[in-house]
Amino acid sequence: MSDKRVAFITGATKGLGFEIARQLGQKGITVVIGGRGDKGTAAAEKLKAEGIDAHAVTLEVTNAADVAALPGYFETNFGRLDILVNNAGIGPDFSAPPSLALFRETYETNLFGLYAVTDALLPLLKKSPAGRIVNHSSILGSIANAAAGHASPSPAYNSSKAALNMLTVYWAQQLKDTKIKVNSAHPGWVKTDLGGSGAMLEIPDGATTAVDLALLPDDGPTGGYFHKGKTLPW
Ligand SMILES: NC(=O)c1ccc[n+]([C@@H]2O[C@H](COP(=O)([O-])OP(=O)(O)OC[C@H]3O[C@@H](n4cnc5c(N)ncnc54)[C@H](OP(=O)(O)O)[C@@H]3O)[C@@H](O)[C@H]2O)c1
């Protein structure tokens, strides 16, 4: 079994996920990049070249076989999993009119995929001395914010993140007697392929909320929704 903590970041081939892997790796944590096809391998090679103990596993979060293979991968290669960052996500396309197809596509990745990956890895996380789950949400998932009139016109994306927030609360309560902490992170509006070039934050800055939640001390919060240490309204 590895002596070092092991973190798994889904959707870490680029953008925020890749940077979260880098920042966790810089703290001496072994990082595993979940990437579609063989994209994760190239991303892990880049981090290895920076001196980070980086690995890759194939993960399309909507692919049941990829998800089913995850526990065996971690058991065989590391004997442990300490941190799960559920980062893989799609949308929003503000120009796309809402449709059932768009809702289905968005939910498959942002919600059902996240649920499946977490459910598969919970038995391993429960064995960790300090299990942490970070669900990459968005302020667009805040129903309170939307009710105050601040919602953008992307209901499929927004509601997928609101549902993700519900899973955060659900798991935090289910796991309250374990060492696992489960929190939702809003990264800010970040310059990635998803966030667009007009976004306010650079990627390294946007990654910090998820990284901080992944590294929470034992007396840190669980079942919360945060941006840079501040609690957000559900
Ligand atoms: N950027 C922002 O302003 C912002 C704001 C709030 C929340 N977020 C959230 O932060 C997370 C990361 O976003 P980002 O801005 O870094 O986006 P990004 O640059 O588009 O990266 C998304 C990552 O998710 C992966 N991915 C997408 N669908 C997947 C699937 N079905 N299975 C496995 N991997 C999948 C992509 O893989 P490929 O390389 O294969 O496409 C990529 O690695 C998302 O959950 C997003 O909702 C972002």
PDBQT file of the ligand as one rigid body, heavy atoms in Angstrom, charges set to zero:
ROOT
HETATM    1  N1  LIG A 301     -14.738  27.406 -15.960  1.00  0.00    +0.000 N 
HETATM    2  C1  LIG A 301     -15.650  27.951 -15.174  1.00  0.00    +0.000 C 
HETATM    3  O1  LIG A 301     -15.868  29.179 -15.196  1.00  0.00    +0.000 OA
HETATM    4  C2  LIG A 301     -16.459  27.097 -14.232  1.00  0.00    +0.000 A 
HETATM    5  C3  LIG A 301     -17.351  27.740 -13.366  1.00  0.00    +0.000 A 
HETATM    6  C4  LIG A 301     -18.107  26.971 -12.487  1.00  0.00    +0.000 A 
HETATM    7  C5  LIG A 301     -17.939  25.595 -12.456  1.00  0.00    +0.000 A 
HETATM    8  N2  LIG A 301     -17.071  24.982 -13.318  1.00  0.00    +0.000 N 
HETATM    9  C6  LIG A 301     -16.974  23.515 -13.257  1.00  0.00    +0.000 C 
HETATM   10  O2  LIG A 301     -15.622  23.103 -13.178  1.00  0.00    +0.000 OA
HETATM   11  C7  LIG A 301     -15.467  21.809 -13.809  1.00  0.00    +0.000 C 
HETATM   12  C8  LIG A 301     -14.309  21.854 -14.794  1.00  0.00    +0.000 C 
HETATM   13  O3  LIG A 301     -14.630  22.802 -15.794  1.00  0.00    +0.000 OA
HETATM   14  P1  LIG A 301     -13.552  23.474 -16.759  1.00  0.00    +0.000 P 
HETATM   15  O4  LIG A 301     -13.935  24.894 -16.837  1.00  0.00    +0.000 OA
HETATM   16  O5  LIG A 301     -12.192  23.080 -16.382  1.00  0.00    +0.000 OA
HETATM   17  O6  LIG A 301     -13.988  22.785 -18.160  1.00  0.00    +0.000 OA
HETATM   18  P2  LIG A 301     -13.130  22.216 -19.376  1.00  0.00    +0.000 P 
HETATM   19  O7  LIG A 301     -11.876  22.986 -19.572  1.00  0.00    +0.000 OA
HETATM   20  O8  LIG A 301     -14.114  22.106 -20.490  1.00  0.00    +0.000 OA
HETATM   21  O9  LIG A 301     -12.712  20.758 -18.873  1.00  0.00    +0.000 OA
HETATM   22  C9  LIG A 301     -13.700  19.792 -18.633  1.00  0.00    +0.000 C 
HETATM   23  C10 LIG A 301     -13.028  18.469 -18.333  1.00  0.00    +0.000 C 
HETATM   24  O10 LIG A 301     -14.069  17.490 -18.102  1.00  0.00    +0.000 OA
HETATM   25  C11 LIG A 301     -13.849  16.389 -18.981  1.00  0.00    +0.000 C 
HETATM   26  N3  LIG A 301     -15.119  15.751 -19.315  1.00  0.00    +0.000 N 
HETATM   27  C12 LIG A 301     -16.221  16.303 -19.859  1.00  0.00    +0.000 A 
HETATM   28  N4  LIG A 301     -17.185  15.390 -20.000  1.00  0.00    +0.000 NA
HETATM   29  C13 LIG A 301     -16.668  14.217 -19.529  1.00  0.00    +0.000 A 
HETATM   30  C14 LIG A 301     -17.160  12.899 -19.419  1.00  0.00    +0.000 A 
HETATM   31  N5  LIG A 301     -18.396  12.579 -19.834  1.00  0.00    +0.000 N 
HETATM   32  N6  LIG A 301     -16.362  11.944 -18.884  1.00  0.00    +0.000 NA
HETATM   33  C15 LIG A 301     -15.114  12.252 -18.479  1.00  0.00    +0.000 A 
HETATM   34  N7  LIG A 301     -14.572  13.482 -18.581  1.00  0.00    +0.000 NA
HETATM   35  C16 LIG A 301     -15.354  14.455 -19.106  1.00  0.00    +0.000 A 
HETATM   36  C17 LIG A 301     -13.146  16.985 -20.198  1.00  0.00    +0.000 C 
HETATM   37  O11 LIG A 301     -12.492  15.962 -20.906  1.00  0.00    +0.000 OA
HETATM   38  P3  LIG A 301     -12.094  16.075 -22.485  1.00  0.00    +0.000 P 
HETATM   39  O12 LIG A 301     -10.722  16.712 -22.500  1.00  0.00    +0.000 OA
HETATM   40  O13 LIG A 301     -12.100  14.663 -22.950  1.00  0.00    +0.000 OA
HETATM   41  O14 LIG A 301     -13.159  16.912 -23.143  1.00  0.00    +0.000 OA
HETATM   42  C18 LIG A 301     -12.193  17.940 -19.487  1.00  0.00    +0.000 C 
HETATM   43  O15 LIG A 301     -11.081  17.242 -18.992  1.00  0.00    +0.000 OA
HETATM   44  C19 LIG A 301     -16.820  21.479 -14.442  1.00  0.00    +0.000 C 
HETATM   45  O16 LIG A 301     -17.534  20.600 -13.624  1.00  0.00    +0.000 OA
HETATM   46  C20 LIG A 301     -17.514  22.833 -14.511  1.00  0.00    +0.000 C 
HETATM   47  O17 LIG A 301     -18.916  22.733 -14.493  1.00  0.00    +0.000 OA
HETATM   48  C21 LIG A 301     -16.322  25.708 -14.212  1.00  0.00    +0.000 A 
ENDROOT
TORSDOF 0
